[in-house]
Amino acid sequence: MKIFKFGGASVKDAAGVQNLVKVLKEVGHDNTLLVVSAMGKTTNAMEKVVDCYFDGKNGLDAAIQEVITYHNDILVDLFNTDKHPVFGKVKVLFDEVQGFLAWNKSPNYNFVYDQVVGYGELVSTTILSVYLNEVGVKNSWLDVREFIKTSNNYRDALIDWEKTQARISEGVDKSKFYITQGFLGSDDNNFTTTLGREGSDYTAAIFAYCLNAKSVTIWKDVPGVLNADPRYFEDALLLNQISYREAIELAFYGASVIHPKTLQPLQRKEIPLLVKSFIDPNGNGTIVGKGTTLEPHVPCYIMKKDQVLMRLSSLDFSFIVEDNISALFKMLHDHKMKVSMIQNSAISFSVCIDNKFGRLEELLNLLKARFKVVCHEGVSLYTVRHFNSDALKTLQNGKEVLLEQRANETVQLVVK
């Protein structure tokens, strides 16, 4: 069986849905399970619904109506009428959202988030399944929450592999064509859970693992995995092949390749992962699998913008050792700082962090009570895997390098 995954960008409008059908007809869809994300920016819009709910319900009705109108416009474009039965199916789903928000008593943001935001995927797959049947691509719609069982760690649920394997083995006929949702699961009380970052890719990997799939294909709006983000680097090259290990290394440093949690179940069963373009479905794309580390073997560039570099040194010139470092990491963790790079010497400690949650000032006030602190905001962190001298010259040209760190195959530069 093959697993296909299409993200929100591929189904952001009626033309996207129609193109998805074209892709399926071109590459074939027998013995395939299709995992689909919410349409376009629906997840962001549903997050806004949750935020309005917790902000005293100001703007809640308008936020929900915005999502309903967006999907209804797509439905009209696809079905050329507002009388088609699919409108009723979609209305039922949005009624469930509004019903939940009306009777919910839980103050737990993460719980409410999972019960609401997941409807983006339920709506998108309902629309797509009906449309596929309408144009002659017969499929069966699956509610993924009946198959992927998880802990109740809402917004970042852990998979119960034993229960999930049993549900998928019993409920999925490998000879059929299915469509299901990414990102979602359910706990022992059948409340909806979500799988966290890159959850839809992870869903595809879970099904692949449990079904011993032939392959997983992630369909994107790029030709495959590139050696650099074309928004920031000219002449980005397509990587034909990457090993699982290399893909995990690139992801660790911040490349938008594939999340390690998606790769791990595939690696265990050596199931190849293909990254291909839904714009050019017959293009070669990239294969992530066992074997060649990287082909072609070229430098790979990763850039993280808007980082913060902090240099800490002891006030009394004492060593910065285990107890200091332990306290530092606890403070970073408590303030939800994502650490991108560290470097330390006997009396100093440098750390490059992502101030995603805006708590830098609060953290600095605590640090300055114990350390001498020099802080650089708005810096960029460049990581180059398989670097060479030309790659470094290109990065350093015209920039002030604040910190550099090298390993055998990787160099990192913090620059202004």
C-alpha positions as semicolon CSV with decimal commas, in nm:
position;residue;x (nm);y (nm);z (nm)
1;M;0,000;0,000;0,000
2;K;0,113;0,358;-0,069
3;I;0,058;0,656;0,158
4;F;0,011;1,004;0,007
5;K;0,004;1,322;0,213
6;F;-0,121;1,657;0,084
7;G;-0,078;1,971;0,294
8;G;-0,299;2,275;0,329
9;A;-0,132;2,466;0,044
10;S;-0,236;2,195;-0,202
11;V;-0,608;2,230;-0,118
12;K;-0,629;2,602;-0,034
13;D;-0,899;2,663;-0,296
14;A;-1,116;2,487;-0,556
15;A;-0,835;2,494;-0,813
16;G;-0,608;2,320;-0,563
17;V;-0,864;2,044;-0,503
18;Q;-0,907;1,999;-0,879
19;N;-0,529;1,980;-0,921
20;L;-0,510;1,713;-0,650
21;V;-0,756;1,505;-0,854
22;K;-0,535;1,558;-1,160
23;V;-0,229;1,439;-0,965
24;L;-0,410;1,124;-0,849
25;K;-0,519;1,044;-1,202
26;E;-0,166;1,098;-1,336
27;V;0,027;0,894;-1,079
28;G;-0,242;0,641;-0,986
29;H;-0,425;0,584;-0,660
30;D;-0,489;0,211;-0,633
31;N;-0,410;0,063;-0,290
32;T;-0,351;0,412;-0,154
33;L;-0,432;0,592;0,169
34;L;-0,452;0,969;0,132
35;V;-0,376;1,190;0,435
36;V;-0,494;1,552;0,398
37;S;-0,444;1,863;0,610
38;A;-0,684;2,150;0,674
39;M;-0,739;2,379;0,376
40;G;-0,507;2,676;0,331
41;K;-0,464;2,871;0,656
42;T;-0,764;2,711;0,827
43;T;-0,560;2,593;1,126
44;N;-0,459;2,954;1,196
45;A;-0,823;3,062;1,158
46;M;-0,940;2,791;1,399
47;E;-0,672;2,896;1,648
48;K;-0,823;3,245;1,630
49;V;-1,162;3,090;1,717
50;V;-1,009;2,931;2,028
51;D;-0,838;3,257;2,128
52;C;-1,166;3,450;2,089
53;Y;-1,340;3,189;2,305
54;F;-1,090;3,242;2,587
55;D;-1,093;3,620;2,544
56;G;-1,445;3,643;2,679
57;K;-1,605;3,538;2,347
58;N;-1,549;3,880;2,188
59;G;-1,543;3,827;1,814
60;L;-1,613;3,454;1,848
61;D;-1,913;3,443;1,613
62;A;-1,729;3,648;1,350
63;A;-1,422;3,424;1,374
64;I;-1,630;3,109;1,320
65;Q;-1,827;3,268;1,038
66;E;-1,503;3,359;0,862
67;V;-1,403;2,990;0,851
68;I;-1,752;2,881;0,739
69;T;-1,761;3,140;0,458
70;Y;-1,414;3,038;0,335
71;H;-1,518;2,674;0,301
72;N;-1,859;2,755;0,154
73;D;-1,690;2,960;-0,120
74;I;-1,475;2,658;-0,208
75;L;-1,784;2,434;-0,209
76;V;-1,971;2,664;-0,449
77;D;-1,671;2,672;-0,682
78;L;-1,640;2,292;-0,678
79;F;-2,006;2,192;-0,702
80;N;-2,149;2,495;-0,892
81;T;-2,449;2,512;-0,658
82;D;-2,528;2,565;-0,292
83;K;-2,791;2,287;-0,299
84;H;-2,550;1,993;-0,304
85;P;-2,578;1,753;-0,003
86;V;-2,213;1,821;0,087
87;F;-2,319;2,162;0,226
88;G;-2,529;1,978;0,483
89;K;-2,237;1,752;0,581
90;V;-2,007;2,048;0,631
91;K;-2,274;2,239;0,825
92;V;-2,308;1,946;1,067
93;L;-1,934;1,965;1,140
94;F;-1,941;2,340;1,207
95;D;-2,253;2,293;1,422
96;E;-2,051;2,046;1,630
97;V;-1,780;2,309;1,683
98;Q;-2,033;2,567;1,796
99;G;-2,211;2,313;2,012
100;F;-1,888;2,217;2,187
101;L;-1,802;2,581;2,258
102;A;-2,153;2,637;2,398
103;W;-2,146;2,349;2,649
104;N;-1,774;2,322;2,727
105;K;-1,683;2,386;3,091
106;S;-1,314;2,300;3,074
107;P;-1,072;2,590;3,134
108;N;-0,787;2,385;2,983
109;Y;-0,670;2,576;2,673
110;N;-0,489;2,277;2,523
111;F;-0,794;2,052;2,560
112;V;-1,026;2,308;2,399
113;Y;-0,770;2,372;2,125
114;D;-0,769;2,006;2,022
115;Q;-1,149;1,973;2,025
116;V;-1,188;2,280;1,800
117;V;-0,885;2,311;1,571
118;G;-0,909;1,952;1,449
119;Y;-1,231;2,031;1,263
120;G;-1,021;2,194;0,993
121;E;-0,905;1,848;0,885
122;L;-1,249;1,690;0,925
123;V;-1,404;1,954;0,699
124;S;-1,130;1,945;0,434
125;T;-1,138;1,566;0,399
126;T;-1,519;1,561;0,390
127;I;-1,520;1,810;0,102
128;L;-1,243;1,628;-0,081
129;S;-1,395;1,283;-0,036
130;V;-1,733;1,394;-0,174
131;Y;-1,570;1,576;-0,465
132;L;-1,350;1,277;-0,554
133;N;-1,655;1,050;-0,561
134;E;-1,838;1,310;-0,771
135;V;-1,566;1,305;-1,040
136;G;-1,538;0,927;-1,046
137;V;-1,248;0,869;-0,806
138;K;-1,420;0,630;-0,567
139;N;-1,291;0,645;-0,212
140;S;-1,377;0,561;0,148
141;W;-1,358;0,835;0,413
142;L;-1,198;0,736;0,743
143;D;-1,221;0,921;1,073
144;V;-0,856;0,902;1,179
145;R;-0,956;0,942;1,545
146;E;-1,093;0,586;1,537
147;F;-0,753;0,452;1,430
148;I;-0,475;0,658;1,591
149;K;-0,498;0,623;1,969
150;T;-0,293;0,850;2,189
151;S;-0,225;0,980;2,537
152;N;-0,425;1,277;2,664
153;N;-0,129;1,513;2,638
154;Y;-0,333;1,761;2,434
155;R;-0,157;1,947;2,149
156;D;0,139;1,707;2,160
157;A;-0,013;1,363;2,214
158;L;0,198;1,048;2,230
159;I;0,100;0,752;2,013
160;D;-0,023;0,431;2,176
161;W;0,141;0,210;1,916
162;E;-0,015;-0,117;2,031
163;K;-0,373;0,010;2,015
164;T;-0,307;0,205;1,694
165;Q;-0,154;-0,098;1,522
166;A;-0,453;-0,313;1,619
167;R;-0,709;-0,056;1,497
168;I;-0,534;0,000;1,162
169;S;-0,472;-0,372;1,100
170;E;-0,839;-0,451;1,164
171;G;-0,998;-0,151;0,994
172;V;-0,798;-0,079;0,677
173;D;-0,841;-0,291;0,365
174;K;-0,514;-0,259;0,170
175;S;-0,692;-0,303;-0,163
176;K;-0,904;0,014;-0,126
177;F;-0,848;0,386;-0,175
178;Y;-0,900;0,585;0,146
179;I;-0,895;0,947;0,248
180;T;-0,831;1,049;0,609
181;Q;-0,715;1,341;0,822
182;G;-0,365;1,435;0,927
183;F;-0,268;1,580;1,266
184;L;-0,544;1,410;1,472
185;G;-0,593;1,118;1,708
186;S;-0,804;1,040;2,013
187;D;-0,743;0,946;2,375
188;D;-0,899;0,667;2,584
189;N;-1,206;0,885;2,647
190;N;-1,242;0,945;2,270
191;F;-1,162;1,313;2,301
192;T;-0,977;1,450;2,000
193;T;-0,602;1,496;2,036
194;T;-0,349;1,658;1,804
195;L;0,002;1,536;1,730
196;G;0,195;1,863;1,742
197;R;0,435;2,010;1,490
198;E;0,430;1,847;1,145
199;G;0,143;1,631;1,271
200;S;0,005;1,547;0,926
201;D;0,339;1,416;0,800
202;Y;0,361;1,210;1,118
203;T;0,012;1,068;1,054
204;A;0,128;0,945;0,714
205;A;0,429;0,777;0,876
206;I;0,213;0,611;1,142
207;F;-0,015;0,456;0,881
208;A;0,286;0,353;0,673
209;Y;0,446;0,179;0,970
210;C;0,129;-0,003;1,073
211;L;0,045;-0,108;0,716
212;N;0,403;-0,199;0,615
213;A;0,355;0,045;0,329
214;K;0,558;0,041;0,010
215;S;0,631;0,415;0,038
216;V;0,514;0,751;0,169
217;T;0,489;1,050;-0,066
218;I;0,457;1,403;0,070
219;W;0,325;1,636;-0,200
220;K;0,446;1,997;-0,172
221;D;0,466;2,314;-0,380
222;V;0,843;2,269;-0,432
223;P;1,025;2,019;-0,657
224;G;1,150;1,821;-0,356
225;V;1,403;1,884;-0,080
226;L;1,642;2,165;-0,173
227;N;1,988;2,233;-0,032
228;A;1,876;2,584;0,073
229;D;1,562;2,790;0,116
230;P;1,516;2,965;-0,223
231;R;1,364;3,267;-0,044
232;Y;1,705;3,345;0,105
233;F;1,959;3,171;-0,119
234;E;2,003;3,193;-0,495
235;D;2,055;2,883;-0,709
236;A;1,914;2,633;-0,461
237;L;1,970;2,276;-0,582
238;L;1,736;1,978;-0,571
239;L;1,868;1,694;-0,355
240;N;1,792;1,368;-0,535
241;Q;1,852;1,147;-0,233
242;I;1,903;1,193;0,140
243;S;1,963;0,928;0,404
244;Y;1,728;0,911;0,703
245;R;2,018;1,017;0,927
246;E;2,106;1,319;0,713
247;A;1,742;1,432;0,700
248;I;1,725;1,411;1,080
249;E;2,049;1,613;1,109
250;L;1,915;1,883;0,876
251;A;1,585;1,897;1,065
252;F;1,771;1,924;1,397
253;Y;1,945;2,239;1,274
254;G;1,615;2,391;1,159
255;A;1,578;2,291;0,795
256;S;1,218;2,264;0,682
257;V;1,284;1,914;0,551
258;I;1,096;1,647;0,742
259;H;1,043;1,637;1,119
260;P;1,248;1,362;1,291
261;K;0,937;1,211;1,452
262;T;0,802;1,149;1,098
263;L;1,124;0,979;0,990
264;Q;1,171;0,753;1,291
265;P;0,887;0,502;1,224
266;L;0,980;0,496;0,854
267;Q;1,345;0,433;0,934
268;R;1,257;0,140;1,162
269;K;1,095;-0,044;0,870
270;E;1,311;0,112;0,597
271;I;1,006;0,259;0,420
272;P;1,120;0,517;0,164
273;L;0,985;0,871;0,187
274;L;0,939;1,069;-0,134
275;V;0,901;1,447;-0,141
276;K;0,742;1,553;-0,471
277;S;0,573;1,852;-0,632
278;F;0,197;1,862;-0,680
279;I;0,268;2,121;-0,951
280;D;0,493;1,878;-1,144
281;P;0,387;1,531;-1,026
282;N;0,606;1,353;-1,281
283;G;0,922;1,525;-1,158
284;N;1,181;1,309;-0,982
285;G;1,151;1,475;-0,642
286;T;1,364;1,363;-0,349
287;I;1,393;1,018;-0,193
288;V;1,468;0,995;0,179
289;G;1,578;0,644;0,265
290;K;1,857;0,404;0,341
291;G;2,188;0,443;0,162
292;T;2,364;0,745;0,016
293;T;2,402;1,025;0,271
294;L;2,342;1,301;0,020
295;E;2,319;1,311;-0,359
296;P;2,447;1,541;-0,497
297;H;2,700;1,595;-0,215
298;V;2,678;1,974;-0,185
299;P;2,672;2,217;0,108
300;C;2,326;2,249;0,267
301;Y;2,233;2,590;0,408
302;I;1,990;2,656;0,692
303;M;1,905;3,003;0,819
304;K;1,716;3,103;1,131
305;K;1,623;3,472;1,141
306;D;1,537;3,694;1,439
307;Q;1,745;3,501;1,689
308;V;1,893;3,631;2,015
309;L;2,260;3,580;2,107
310;M;2,344;3,608;2,476
311;R;2,696;3,600;2,617
312;L;2,707;3,529;2,988
313;S;3,011;3,552;3,214
314;S;3,047;3,514;3,588
315;L;3,051;3,832;3,794
316;D;3,346;3,714;4,004
317;F;3,546;3,542;3,725
318;S;3,468;3,199;3,870
319;F;3,424;2,903;3,639
320;I;3,093;2,841;3,468
321;V;3,052;2,470;3,536
322;E;2,780;2,211;3,589
323;D;2,577;2,388;3,858
324;N;2,573;2,719;3,665
325;I;2,489;2,549;3,336
326;S;2,213;2,344;3,497
327;A;2,056;2,661;3,641
328;L;2,089;2,837;3,304
329;F;1,909;2,563;3,116
330;K;1,633;2,553;3,376
331;M;1,576;2,927;3,327
332;L;1,576;2,886;2,947
333;H;1,326;2,603;2,977
334;D;1,103;2,791;3,222
335;H;1,089;3,088;2,983
336;K;1,017;2,866;2,679
337;M;1,333;2,963;2,496
338;K;1,427;2,734;2,208
339;V;1,804;2,685;2,215
340;S;1,961;2,685;1,868
341;M;2,331;2,682;1,958
342;I;2,557;2,687;2,266
343;Q;2,926;2,746;2,328
344;N;3,108;2,769;2,657
345;S;3,453;2,828;2,801
346;A;3,582;2,831;3,158
347;I;3,428;3,170;3,246
348;S;3,175;3,237;2,973
349;F;2,869;3,080;2,816
350;S;2,715;3,184;2,483
351;V;2,371;3,075;2,371
352;C;2,168;3,152;2,059
353;I;1,795;3,130;2,126
354;D;1,458;3,182;1,962
355;N;1,245;3,424;2,167
356;K;0,925;3,276;2,023
357;F;0,708;3,354;2,324
358;G;0,837;3,708;2,388
359;R;0,976;3,645;2,736
360;L;1,330;3,770;2,678
361;E;1,313;4,077;2,903
362;E;1,182;3,869;3,191
363;L;1,466;3,619;3,141
364;L;1,734;3,889;3,115
365;N;1,628;4,041;3,448
366;L;1,687;3,707;3,619
367;L;2,017;3,643;3,443
368;K;2,161;3,985;3,522
369;A;2,124;3,913;3,893
370;R;2,374;3,628;3,859
371;F;2,585;3,700;3,548
372;K;2,733;3,971;3,335
373;V;2,514;3,962;3,023
374;V;2,575;4,095;2,672
375;C;2,268;4,052;2,449
376;H;2,238;4,084;2,070
377;E;1,883;4,077;1,935
378;G;1,774;4,034;1,572
379;V;2,073;3,823;1,469
380;S;2,070;3,538;1,217
381;L;2,202;3,186;1,269
382;Y;2,343;3,014;0,963
383;T;2,416;2,642;0,968
384;V;2,603;2,477;0,680
385;R;2,618;2,099;0,656
386;H;2,904;1,964;0,440
387;F;3,060;2,309;0,427
388;N;3,358;2,415;0,216
389;S;3,561;2,733;0,196
390;D;3,347;2,882;-0,081
391;A;3,030;2,826;0,122
392;L;3,180;3,007;0,421
393;K;3,305;3,299;0,212
394;T;2,957;3,345;0,067
395;L;2,798;3,357;0,413
396;Q;3,058;3,583;0,571
397;N;3,061;3,837;0,289
398;G;2,958;4,177;0,426
399;K;2,841;4,037;0,760
400;E;2,974;4,071;1,114
401;V;3,033;3,725;1,260
402;L;2,951;3,729;1,632
403;L;3,006;3,362;1,700
404;E;3,139;3,064;1,504
405;Q;3,134;2,695;1,584
406;R;3,271;2,409;1,374
407;A;3,244;2,032;1,375
408;N;3,368;1,783;1,115
409;E;3,080;1,836;0,873
410;T;2,891;2,131;1,016
411;V;2,967;2,497;1,077
412;Q;2,739;2,746;1,252
413;L;2,770;3,123;1,234
414;V;2,577;3,385;1,427
415;V;2,587;3,706;1,224
416;K;2,452;4,060;1,225
